[in-house]
């Protein structure tokens, strides 16, 4: 009995000794932006009674000495939601992941221009949307969210037909995205020839997107319009959950999805799988897709983060085609007769895999590297042909950041490289009412792109920053035409050097001023380098742009009113001008110069917020204004013999509305009810380069309301409903610019957008 008591006393002594030792051991960890995984410096770490313990250093590292029995810590940084951690339930090094605060986006750290600075501190115009912005509507399209950024416009009539333009760049694209560089988790989505297809991205799986407006070639390579960097959702820190969601709506809309989230200190996992089908507003506009998105971050040490990206999407979509004005007046629901007869559509499967690493080599040097492979199969019946393409690409991007710690003129240096090679194996057939007929073409394209880039950021004073950037870019197309070998060849573009200089000064929280001059280029795609006979055009070169810009950003009214004002002038030369010589065949020349002068203003007012202790947790009106004075400066149409057939100097740029207004109101209550209101006005715009036909101005109102509440400790529900195009406006969002009417017929410019339509959904989340 005495022996038993002695053993129990020893065990108790050992237990309490270990507990006391554990309490006295320092707590260490790293702090990151949950979406970008950029380190967060200057985070205040406090006790539950708001006593300041320490602040994270420049590498996001923190250490709490002399820990007490109270191991509840609060992590606080302007621009991010506070994060609370109970260390008594954890063990080892912490990897704290903080979520951006949508109510103060001017203070959120952005990755644009690789600066990891707040949006307010970054020279240049950068817009941002979050998953919350995407879900202010049905969550099926980026359109409403991207259109809330001044200077950015997304046109869409069906789920399979979309076009994005930034400051007018990309608006002339007949399909996909042009003149804009797109990334997903810092992995290029844009193909080597500059073509981008975003249909493979599940909109609901995106956590954040940053949009750089204007040329950013100094660090991102090709693209006169700018850059969009999408980030897949990461799981909220300390959450482990499984969510099932369903959505139904007008015109046969159905969507089911399941999502797993695990936001831990050693691994962060996000996996989403779903199915979606939409019969479509018009005849022959069905869209069906299945998608799988996976995003994994591993934290093997306090110096390394490894990221794995998986994305696979299968899509079957019909293309209804454009209509004439008379056809719109007669029946806007009809499909184009040729599209219907030839069963036009896209049937494709995308697969994308990416692997990345962020490594803090030492206190002064870090590296970020990603490699990827991407492929898709495409069956594409068109009114004039049936295309079968297989595309495979691979590449990578790496950058080193070095901070030598200069005592005078502190400077951070960034050097890096990007490589992308893609192979397209294409076969063209006669389209026999939606099936392949005789073969008419068999062409392979091997496109190779590489970029080398450099950037330095020098602190000229406590509040003044000078940024210098330069990139060197090379692009080559290797074309193999197996049916007509004489039309094979290599198109080797002139290497492009693209510099950028920017100066910013932060006067106060109310005002920071920025000035920048940047250059950019956009090469023609591999499908645009052909002459009328199918041979390679040896004289065709990349479009070039130079952009002059001034920005003012700041916060007013106790930081509740944020503003972002941009004035810019962009000159483009060598602009690609297309001429339709027959249905399905367009030739291009570097025959255009354009001037893009514009003003953009974004305002957001946090009228009520959670700490006001009202029943309303958040009330936020916002508005985005865009004024565009874009004109052709030197624009001539050339025929196949390079003879001038028309001149449109001084005409307004095709497809550009002088005024665009996007506004909204967000309302959220403490007890779970919420409501969103969106308003969008688009001024009239020219439909052709002659400026002889115009699309009428239109305005659209969308509303959504819902109830989101946690039930007990393990369940959360979100039930909602909404109406798009509340006032039943008749309009066409996406337009076929410069359409040609053959044999005396009217040009088919219009793709009617849906009239009033509704949706409703339910999401149930279970917390482990």
C-alpha positions in Angstrom: 0.0 0.0 0.0 2.9 2.4 0.9 4.6 1.4 -2.4 1.4 2.3 -4.3 1.1 5.7 -2.6 4.8 6.4 -3.3 4.3 5.6 -7.0 1.2 7.8 -7.2 3.0 10.7 -5.6 5.9 10.3 -8.1 3.4 10.2 -11.0 1.6 13.3 -9.8 4.9 15.1 -9.3 6.1 14.2 -12.8 2.7 15.3 -14.3 2.7 18.7 -12.6 6.4 19.2 -13.4 5.8 18.6 -17.0 2.8 20.9 -17.0 4.8 23.6 -15.4 7.6 23.1 -17.8 5.2 23.1 -20.8 3.7 26.4 -19.5 7.2 27.9 -19.3 8.3 26.8 -22.7 8.2 29.5 -25.4 5.4 29.4 -28.0 6.8 29.9 -31.5 5.3 30.0 -34.9 4.8 31.8 -38.3 2.0 33.9 -39.5 0.7 33.9 -43.1 -2.0 35.3 -45.3 -4.5 32.4 -45.5 -5.0 32.8 -49.3 -1.6 33.8 -50.7 0.7 32.2 -48.0 2.7 35.4 -47.9 4.3 36.0 -44.5 2.7 38.7 -42.4 5.0 41.1 -40.5 3.8 43.4 -37.8 1.1 41.2 -36.4 0.3 42.0 -32.7 0.0 38.9 -30.4 -2.0 39.6 -27.3 -3.5 37.8 -24.3 -7.2 37.3 -23.9 -7.2 40.5 -21.7 -5.4 42.5 -24.5 -1.9 42.5 -23.0 0.6 42.8 -25.8 3.1 39.9 -25.8 5.1 40.3 -29.0 4.9 41.3 -32.7 5.8 39.1 -35.7 9.1 40.0 -37.4 9.7 40.7 -41.1 9.6 37.0 -41.9 6.3 36.5 -40.1 8.0 34.7 -37.2 7.0 35.2 -33.5 8.1 33.9 -30.2 6.2 34.2 -26.9 8.5 33.9 -23.8 7.4 33.1 -20.3 4.0 31.7 -21.2 1.4 31.7 -18.4 -1.5 29.5 -17.6 -3.6 31.6 -19.9 -2.7 30.3 -23.3 -5.5 32.0 -25.3 -3.8 34.3 -27.8 -5.2 36.9 -30.2 -3.5 37.8 -33.4 -4.3 41.2 -34.8 -3.3 43.0 -38.0 -5.0 45.9 -39.8 -6.7 44.6 -43.0 -7.2 41.1 -41.6 -9.8 39.5 -39.3 -8.5 38.8 -35.8 -7.5 35.2 -35.2 -7.9 33.6 -31.7 -5.9 30.5 -30.8 -6.1 28.3 -27.7 -2.5 27.0 -27.4 -3.4 24.6 -24.6 -5.1 22.5 -27.3 -2.1 22.5 -29.6 1.4 21.2 -29.7 4.6 22.3 -31.4 5.2 25.2 -33.8 2.1 27.2 -34.9 1.4 28.2 -38.5 -1.2 30.9 -38.0 -3.3 31.7 -41.1 -5.2 35.0 -41.2 -8.1 35.9 -43.4 -8.4 39.2 -45.2 -11.0 41.6 -43.9 -13.3 42.4 -46.9 -14.3 45.7 -45.2 -10.8 47.2 -45.4 -9.3 45.9 -48.6 -7.0 48.9 -48.9 -5.0 47.4 -46.0 -4.9 43.8 -47.3 -1.4 42.6 -48.4 -1.4 42.0 -52.2 1.0 39.9 -54.2 0.8 42.2 -57.3 4.2 43.2 -58.4 5.7 40.7 -55.9 5.8 43.4 -53.2 3.8 41.8 -50.4 2.6 45.3 -49.4 -0.8 46.6 -48.6 -3.0 47.6 -51.5 -2.7 51.2 -50.4 1.1 51.1 -50.4 1.4 49.4 -53.8 2.2 51.6 -56.7 -0.2 50.9 -59.6 -3.8 50.0 -59.9 -4.8 46.7 -58.3 -8.4 45.5 -57.8 -9.4 42.6 -55.6 -12.3 40.3 -55.2 -12.9 37.6 -52.6 -15.1 34.5 -52.4 -17.6 36.7 -50.6 -17.8 39.0 -53.6 -18.3 36.0 -55.9 -21.1 34.7 -53.7 -23.0 38.0 -53.6 -24.9 36.3 -56.5 -25.5 32.7 -57.5 -21.8 32.0 -57.4 -21.8 30.5 -61.0 -19.9 33.3 -62.7 -17.2 35.9 -62.1 -19.2 38.5 -64.0 -20.8 40.4 -61.2 -17.7 40.3 -59.0 -15.2 41.4 -61.7 -17.5 44.1 -62.9 -17.4 45.7 -59.5 -13.7 46.6 -60.2 -13.5 49.9 -62.2 -11.8 49.4 -65.5 -12.5 45.7 -65.6 -15.4 44.2 -67.7 -16.6 40.7 -68.0 -19.2 40.0 -70.7 -21.1 36.7 -70.6 -24.4 35.5 -72.1 -24.1 31.7 -71.5 -21.9 29.9 -69.0 -19.6 28.7 -71.8 -19.2 32.1 -73.5 -17.2 34.7 -71.6 -14.8 37.6 -72.4 -12.8 39.7 -70.0 -11.3 43.1 -70.8 -9.1 45.3 -68.7 -9.0 49.0 -69.8 -10.2 47.9 -73.3 -7.6 45.2 -73.8 -9.1 41.9 -74.7 -12.5 43.3 -75.8 -11.8 42.4 -79.5 -11.1 38.8 -78.7 -13.4 36.5 -80.6 -13.1 33.7 -78.0 -11.3 33.2 -74.7 -9.1 35.9 -73.1 -6.5 37.9 -75.0 -3.9 40.5 -73.9 -4.4 39.5 -70.2 -2.1 37.1 -68.3 -3.9 34.8 -65.9 -2.5 32.7 -63.0 -4.0 30.2 -60.6 -2.0 29.9 -57.3 0.9 31.6 -59.2 0.8 29.0 -61.9 0.2 30.3 -65.4 -3.2 29.5 -66.8 -2.5 31.5 -69.9 -1.0 29.4 -72.7 2.3 30.1 -74.3 0.7 31.9 -77.2 -1.2 34.3 -75.0 -4.6 32.5 -75.2 -6.5 31.9 -71.9 -9.4 29.7 -71.2 -10.9 30.0 -67.7 -13.9 27.7 -68.2 -12.0 25.0 -66.3 -12.1 27.0 -63.1 -14.9 26.3 -60.8 -16.0 29.8 -59.7 -17.1 28.7 -56.2 -13.7 27.2 -55.5 -11.9 30.6 -55.9 -11.0 32.2 -52.7 -9.5 35.5 -54.0 -8.5 37.2 -57.2 -6.1 40.1 -57.6 -6.4 42.2 -60.8 -3.5 44.3 -62.0 -4.8 46.9 -64.4 -2.4 48.0 -67.1 0.8 46.5 -68.5 2.7 44.4 -65.9 5.1 42.7 -68.4 8.1 43.8 -66.2 7.5 40.9 -63.9 4.7 38.8 -65.5 5.6 38.7 -69.2 3.2 39.1 -72.1 -0.1 41.1 -71.6 -0.9 44.7 -72.4 -4.1 44.6 -70.4 -2.8 43.4 -67.1 -2.8 40.3 -64.9 -5.4 38.3 -63.0 -4.1 36.1 -60.3 -6.7 33.6 -59.0 -6.2 31.8 -55.7 -8.1 28.6 -54.9 -9.8 28.6 -51.6 -7.8 27.6 -48.5 -9.5 26.2 -45.5 -10.0 28.6 -42.6 -7.4 28.1 -39.9 -8.5 25.6 -37.2 -11.5 24.5 -39.1 -12.2 20.8 -40.1 -15.5 20.5 -41.8 -17.5 18.7 -44.5 -20.1 20.7 -46.5 -22.8 19.7 -48.9 -24.5 22.3 -51.0 -27.2 22.5 -53.6 -28.5 25.2 -56.0 -31.5 25.3 -58.3 -32.7 28.1 -60.5 -34.5 29.2 -63.7 -33.9 27.7 -67.1 -33.0 24.2 -65.7 -30.2 25.3 -63.4 -29.0 22.6 -61.0 -25.8 22.3 -59.0 -24.6 19.8 -56.3 -21.2 20.0 -54.6 -19.4 18.6 -51.6 -16.4 20.3 -50.0 -13.9 19.1 -47.4 -11.8 21.6 -45.4 -9.0 21.0 -42.9 -7.0 24.1 -41.7 -4.3 22.8 -39.5 -0.8 23.8 -38.4 0.9 21.0 -40.4 -1.4 20.8 -43.4 -4.2 22.8 -44.9 -6.5 20.9 -47.2 -9.3 22.0 -49.5 -11.1 19.6 -51.8 -14.3 20.3 -53.7 -16.2 18.0 -56.1 -19.4 18.8 -57.9 -21.8 18.6 -60.8 -23.6 21.4 -62.5 -26.1 21.6 -65.4 -27.9 24.5 -67.0 -30.4 24.1 -69.8 -29.8 27.7 -70.8 -31.9 30.8 -71.6 -31.8 30.3 -75.3 -32.3 27.4 -77.7 -29.2 25.2 -78.0 -27.4 26.7 -74.9 -27.1 23.7 -72.5 -24.1 23.6 -70.3 -23.1 20.6 -68.2 -19.9 20.2 -66.2 -18.2 18.1 -63.5 -15.3 19.5 -61.5 -12.7 18.5 -59.0 -10.5 21.1 -57.2 -7.9 20.3 -54.7 -5.6 22.7 -52.9 -3.1 21.4 -50.3 -0.4 23.2 -48.2 2.1 21.4 -46.1 4.3 23.0 -43.5 7.2 20.6 -43.0 9.3 23.3 -41.2 9.1 26.9 -40.2 11.1 27.8 -43.3 9.2 25.8 -46.0 5.6 25.6 -47.4 4.8 23.1 -50.1 1.7 23.5 -52.2 -0.1 21.0 -54.4 -2.8 22.1 -56.8 -5.2 19.7 -58.6 -7.9 20.8 -61.0 -10.0 18.6 -63.4 -13.1 19.7 -65.2 -15.3 18.1 -67.9 -17.6 20.3 -69.8 -20.3 19.7 -72.5 -21.7 23.0 -73.8 -23.7 24.1 -76.7 -23.1 27.4 -78.5 -26.3 29.2 -79.6 -24.5 31.8 -81.7 -25.1 35.5 -82.5 -28.3 37.0 -83.8 -29.2 40.0 -85.9 -31.3 42.9 -84.7 -34.3 41.6 -86.6 -33.9 38.2 -85.1 -33.6 39.7 -81.6 -36.9 41.6 -82.2 -38.6 38.5 -83.5 -37.4 35.9 -81.0 -34.4 36.5 -78.7 -34.5 32.8 -77.5 -33.7 31.3 -80.9 -30.3 30.0 -81.8 -28.4 31.0 -84.9 -29.6 28.8 -87.7 -26.0 27.7 -88.7 -25.1 26.9 -85.1 -28.2 24.8 -84.8 -27.7 23.0 -88.1 -24.0 22.3 -87.4 -24.6 21.5 -83.7 -22.0 24.0 -82.6 -20.6 23.4 -79.1 -17.5 22.5 -77.0 -16.9 19.2 -75.4 -13.7 19.3 -73.5 -11.8 17.9 -70.5 -9.1 19.9 -68.7 -6.5 18.5 -66.3 -4.1 20.8 -64.3 -1.5 19.7 -61.7 0.9 22.2 -60.0 3.5 21.8 -57.3 5.0 24.8 -55.5 7.4 25.6 -52.7 8.1 28.7 -50.7 11.4 28.5 -48.9 13.0 31.0 -46.5 16.7 30.2 -47.1 17.9 32.6 -44.4 16.9 35.9 -42.9 17.8 37.8 -46.1 17.1 35.3 -49.0 13.9 33.4 -49.9 12.7 31.5 -53.0 9.3 30.7 -54.5 9.1 28.1 -57.2 6.3 26.3 -58.9 6.1 23.7 -61.7 3.0 22.6 -63.6 1.5 20.5 -66.3 -1.7 21.2 -68.1 -3.7 19.4 -70.8 -7.1 19.4 -72.4 -9.0 17.4 -75.1 -11.4 19.5 -77.2 -14.1 18.5 -79.6 -15.4 21.7 -81.2 -18.1 21.6 -83.9 -18.4 25.1 -85.5 -20.7 26.4 -88.2 -17.8 26.3 -90.7 -15.7 23.2 -89.5 -15.3 20.5 -86.9 -12.2 20.9 -84.8 -10.4 18.2 -82.7 -7.5 19.5 -80.6 -5.3 18.0 -77.9 -3.2 20.4 -75.9 -0.4 19.6 -73.5 1.9 22.1 -71.7 4.4 22.2 -69.0 6.5 24.9 -67.4 7.5 26.6 -64.2 8.2 29.9 -62.5 10.8 30.8 -59.9 11.8 34.0 -58.1 14.4 34.8 -55.5 13.9 37.7 -53.1 17.0 39.2 -51.4 17.0 41.8 -48.7 20.6 42.7 -47.9 19.6 44.9 -45.0 21.2 48.2 -46.2 21.2 50.8 -43.5 21.0 53.5 -46.1 18.4 53.3 -48.8 17.1 49.9 -47.8 16.5 47.8 -51.0 14.8 44.5 -51.7 15.8 42.7 -54.9 13.7 40.2 -56.9 15.0 38.1 -59.8 13.3 35.2 -61.5 12.3 33.3 -64.6 9.2 31.8 -66.2 9.0 29.0 -68.8 6.0 27.7 -70.6 5.9 25.3 -73.6 2.7 24.0 -75.2 2.0 21.5 -77.9 -1.3 21.6 -79.8 -2.2 18.7 -82.1 -5.1 19.9 -84.2 -7.2 18.3 -86.8 -10.0 20.0 -88.8 -12.9 18.3 -90.6 -15.9 19.2 -92.6 -18.8 19.6 -90.2 -21.7 17.3 -91.3 -24.4 18.4 -88.9 -22.3 17.9 -85.8 -20.2 15.0 -86.9 -16.8 14.8 -88.6 -16.6 14.7 -92.3 -13.6 14.7 -94.6 -10.4 15.9 -93.1 -9.4 19.4 -94.2 -6.4 20.2 -91.9 -3.9 18.5 -89.7 -1.6 21.0 -88.0 0.6 20.8 -84.9 1.8 23.9 -83.0 4.7 23.9 -80.6 4.8 27.2 -78.7 7.7 28.1 -76.4 7.8 31.1 -74.1 10.4 32.2 -71.5 10.8 35.3 -69.5 13.6 36.6 -67.2 12.7 39.4 -64.8 14.2 41.7 -62.3 12.7 44.1 -59.8 14.1 46.3 -57.0 12.2 48.3 -54.3 14.2 51.0 -52.6 13.0 52.9 -49.6 14.0 56.5 -50.4 12.6 57.7 -47.1 10.4 56.4 -44.3 7.3 57.0 -46.5 8.7 57.0 -50.1 9.3 53.9 -52.2 11.0 53.6 -55.6 10.3 50.5 -57.7 12.3 49.6 -60.8 11.5 46.5 -63.0 12.6 44.9 -66.2 11.9 41.7 -68.0 13.3 40.0 -71.1 10.8 37.8 -73.1 11.2 35.4 -75.9 8.5 33.6 -77.9 8.6 31.1 -80.7 5.9 29.2 -82.7 6.9 26.0 -84.5 4.1 25.0 -87.0 3.9 21.6 -88.7 1.3 21.3 -91.4 1.0 17.7 -92.4 -1.4 18.1 -95.3 0.4 21.1 -96.7 4.1 20.8 -95.7 5.0 24.0 -97.6 3.0 26.0 -95.1 5.0 24.6 -92.2 7.6 26.9 -90.6 8.9 28.7 -87.5 7.7 32.1 -86.3 10.4 33.5 -84.0 9.3 36.8 -82.5 11.7 39.6 -81.7 12.7 39.4 -78.0 10.9 42.1 -75.9 12.4 44.1 -73.1 9.7 45.7 -70.9 10.8 48.2 -68.2 8.7 49.7 -65.4 9.3 52.5 -62.9 7.0 53.5 -60.1 7.2 56.0 -57.2 4.9 56.0 -54.2 4.7 58.3 -51.2 2.4 57.6 -48.2 1.4 61.0 -46.7 -0.9 59.6 -44.1 -3.7 57.0 -43.6 -5.9 59.4 -45.6 -3.6 59.7 -48.7 -1.0 57.9 -50.6 0.1 59.0 -54.0 1.6 56.8 -56.7 3.1 57.5 -60.2 4.2 54.9 -62.6 5.3 54.3 -66.2 5.0 50.7 -67.5 5.4 48.9 -70.8 3.9 45.7 -72.1 3.5 43.6 -75.2 1.0 41.0 -76.5 2.0 38.6 -79.3 -0.6 37.3 -81.8 -1.8 33.9 -80.9 -0.7 30.9 -83.0 -4.1 31.0 -84.8 -3.5 34.7 -85.8 -0.1 34.4 -87.5 -1.6 32.9 -90.8 -1.9 34.6 -94.1 -5.0 34.1 -96.2 -3.5 31.0 -97.9 -2.7 29.4 -94.5 1.1 30.2 -94.6 2.9 31.9 -91.7 2.9 35.7 -91.9 6.6 36.6 -91.4 6.0 40.3 -90.7 3.5 40.0 -87.9 4.8 41.2 -84.5 3.6 41.7 -81.0 1.4 44.6 -80.0 3.2 47.1 -77.7 1.9 49.5 -75.0 3.2 52.2 -72.8 1.1 53.3 -69.8 1.4 56.5 -67.7 -0.6 56.4 -64.5 -1.2 58.4 -61.3 -3.1 56.8 -58.3 -4.4 58.2 -55.1 -5.5 55.8 -52.3 -6.6 56.2 -48.7 -9.0 55.9 -45.9 -11.2 58.6 -44.5 -13.9 59.0 -41.8 -12.1 56.9 -39.1 -10.9 54.5 -41.8 -14.5 53.6 -42.7 -14.5 55.2 -46.2 -11.8 53.8 -48.5 -11.1 55.2 -52.0 -8.9 54.3 -54.9 -8.6 56.8 -57.8 -6.6 56.2 -61.0 -5.9 58.4 -64.0 -4.1 56.8 -66.9 -3.0 57.3 -70.5 -2.0 54.2 -72.4 -0.7 54.3 -76.0 -0.7 51.2 -78.1 1.0 50.6 -81.4 1.2 47.7 -83.8 -2.3 46.7 -82.7 -3.6 43.6 -84.4 -6.4 44.5 -86.7 -8.4 41.6 -88.1 -10.2 41.4 -91.4 -12.8 38.8 -92.2 -12.2 37.5 -95.7 -14.7 34.7 -95.5 -16.7 32.8 -92.8 -14.2 31.3 -90.4 -11.1 32.9 -91.9 -9.7 36.2 -90.5 -6.3 37.6 -91.3 -4.4 40.1 -89.1 -2.0 43.0 -89.6 -0.1 45.3 -87.2 -2.0 48.2 -88.6 -3.5 50.0 -85.6 -2.6 52.6 -83.0 -5.0 53.4 -80.2 -5.1 55.9 -77.3 -6.6 54.8 -74.0 -7.3 57.7 -71.7 -9.3 56.9 -68.6 -10.4 57.7 -65.0 -11.4 55.0 -62.5 -12.7 55.5 -59.0 -13.7 52.9 -56.3 -15.4 53.9 -53.1 -16.4 51.7 -50.2 -18.1 53.0 -47.0 -18.3 50.7 -43.9 -21.3 52.5 -42.4 -21.8 50.0 -39.7 -19.5 47.3 -38.5 -19.5 44.5 -35.8 -17.8 46.6 -33.1 -20.6 49.2 -33.3 -22.7 46.8 -31.2 -25.8 47.2 -33.3 -28.1 44.4 -34.5 -26.6 45.1 -37.9 -23.2 43.6 -38.0 -22.2 45.2 -41.3 -23.7 47.8 -43.7 -21.5 48.6 -46.7 -22.5 50.6 -49.7 -19.9 50.8 -52.5 -19.6 52.2 -56.1 -17.1 51.8 -58.9 -17.0 54.4 -61.7 -15.2 54.0 -65.0 -14.7 56.7 -67.7 -13.0 55.6 -70.9 -12.0 58.0 -73.7 -10.5 55.3 -76.0 -9.9 56.2 -79.7 -8.2 54.9 -82.8 -5.2 57.1 -83.6 -3.9 55.4 -86.7 -6.1 52.6 -87.9 -6.2 51.4 -91.5 -7.7 48.3 -93.0 -5.5 46.5 -95.4 -6.4 43.9 -98.0 -4.5 40.7 -98.8 -2.2 42.9 -101.0 -1.5 45.3 -98.1 -3.5 48.1 -99.8 -5.5 50.5 -97.7 -9.2 50.0 -98.1 -10.5 52.1 -95.1 -9.3 54.5 -92.5 -11.0 54.9 -89.1 -8.7 57.4 -87.4 -10.4 59.3 -84.6 -13.2 56.8 -84.2 -14.2 55.5 -80.7 -12.7 52.2 -79.8 -15.1 49.3 -80.7 -16.8 47.6 -77.8 -16.0 50.3 -75.2 -18.6 52.1 -73.3 -17.6 55.7 -72.2 -19.3 55.3 -68.8 -19.7 52.2 -66.7 -21.1 52.3 -63.2 -21.2 49.4 -60.7 -22.7 49.9 -57.3 -24.0 47.8 -54.5 -25.1 47.5 -50.9 -24.2 44.7 -48.4 -26.2 44.1 -45.3 -25.4 41.5 -42.6 -27.0 41.1 -39.2 -25.8 39.6 -36.0 -28.6 37.0 -36.0 -27.7 35.6 -39.4 -29.9 37.4 -42.0 -28.1 39.0 -44.9 -28.9 40.8 -48.1 -27.0 42.0 -51.2 -28.0 44.4 -53.9 -26.0 44.9 -57.2 -26.6 47.6 -59.8 -24.7 47.8 -63.1 -25.0 50.5 -65.8 -23.3 50.1 -69.2 -23.3 53.1 -71.6 -23.9 52.7 -75.3 -21.0 51.4 -77.3 -19.9 51.1 -81.0 -20.3 47.6 -82.5 -17.9 48.1 -85.4 -14.8 50.1 -86.2 -16.8 52.3 -88.5 -18.9 53.4 -85.5 -22.0 53.0 -87.7 -23.8 50.6 -85.4 -24.2 50.9 -81.6 -25.4 48.7 -78.8 -27.9 50.5 -76.6 -27.1 51.4 -73.0 -28.6 49.1 -70.4 -28.8 48.7 -66.6 -29.2 45.5 -64.6 -30.2 45.0 -60.9 -29.5 41.8 -59.0 -30.6 41.0 -55.5 -29.9 38.1 -53.0 -31.0 37.4 -49.4 -30.3 34.6 -47.1 -29.9 33.2 -43.6 -26.6 31.8 -42.3 -26.4 30.4 -38.7 -24.4 28.0 -36.7 -26.6 25.4 -35.0 -24.9 24.2 -31.9 -21.3 23.3 -32.1 -21.2 21.0 -35.1 -23.7 22.3 -37.8 -24.0 25.5 -39.9 -26.6 26.2 -42.4 -26.8 28.8 -45.2 -30.1 29.1 -47.0 -30.5 31.8 -49.7 -32.4 33.0 -52.8 -31.9 35.7 -55.4 -33.2 37.3 -58.5 -31.0 38.4 -61.4 -32.1 41.1 -63.8 -34.8 42.1 -61.4 -36.4 44.6 -63.7 -36.4 42.3 -66.7 -34.1 44.3 -68.9 -33.6 43.2 -72.5 -29.8 43.4 -73.3 -26.8 41.7 -74.8 -23.8 41.5 -72.5 -21.4 39.7 -74.9 -21.3 41.0 -78.5 -19.8 39.8 -81.7 -17.9 43.0 -82.6 -17.2 43.8 -86.3 -19.6 41.0 -87.4 -20.1 40.8 -91.1 -23.4 40.3 -92.9 -22.8 38.0 -95.8 -24.9 38.2 -99.0 -26.6 41.4 -97.9 -27.8 40.0 -94.5 -27.6 42.1 -91.3 -24.5 41.6 -89.1 -25.2 39.2 -86.3 -23.8 41.2 -83.3 -26.0 40.1 -80.5 -26.0 37.3 -77.9 -29.1 38.0 -75.7 -28.6 37.8 -72.0 -31.2 36.1 -69.7 -34.3 38.1 -68.7 -35.5 38.0 -65.1 -34.5 34.7 -63.5 -34.2 33.4 -60.0 -32.2 30.9 -57.9 -32.3 29.3 -54.5 -29.7 27.3 -52.6 -28.9 25.5 -49.3 -25.5 24.6 -47.8 -25.1 22.5 -44.7 -21.7 22.3 -43.0 -20.6 19.7 -40.4 -17.7 20.6 -38.1 -15.6 17.7 -36.8 
